[in-house]
């Protein structure tokens, strides 16, 4: 209860601009935290997809190398 009274006394002393400033700072903080979590999750999903795609590329490259070796042996 004392905390609420001290908050009200601050509002009384400094007025509405202080309340609006604190509200804006809090909203900006929440937005930044939300954005950071979303970017982290999106990057993680993108990284997993890229890893799977790279494995497919490695397999296909191995097949190409094998076929190229076979073709070079047949030419000799």
N, C-alpha and C positions, 0 to 999 in steps of 0.2 A: 504494500500500500504506500509505503514511504517513497518507493521508486516512482510510482505513478504521480505522486504529489510533486516530486522533484522535476519530473518531466513536464508537468503542467506549469510549474513555476518557471521553467526555462522558456516554455511557449509564451507565458505571460511577459517575461522579461524581453525576449528577442522577437516575438511575434510570429506571424504566419510565414515569412520568408525562410526562417530557420526550419520550420516543419516541412515546407516544400523542398528545401535543399536536402534535408536528411532523407526524405522520401525518394527524391531523385537519385541520390547516391546509393540507397538500398536497391532501387530498381536496376540501376546500372550494374551493381555487384551481382545481383541474381541473374541478369542477362549474360554477364561474362561467364559465370560459373556454368550456366546452361549451355552456352556456346562452346566452351571448352570440352565439356562432356560429349556433346554432339559431334564435334570435330574428331575427338579421340575415337568414338565408336565408328564413325564413317570411315576414318582412315584405317582402322583395324579391319573392317569389312573389305575395303578396297585392297588392302595388303594381302588378305587371305585369297581373294580372287586372283590377284596378280601372281601369287605363289603357285596356285593351281595351273594357271595359264602357262607359266614358265616351265612347269613339269611336263606339260603337253609338248611344248616347244623342244625340250631336251629329248623327249622320246622320238619325236619326228626327225630331229637332227641326227639322232643315232641311226634311224632307219635310212636316211639319205646317205649317210657315210657308208653304211653297209652296202647299199646298192651301188654306190660309186666304186667301192672296192671291188665288187663283183664285176662291174663293167670294165674296170681297168685290167683285171686279171684275164677276162675274156679277150681283150684286145691283144694281149701279148701272145 
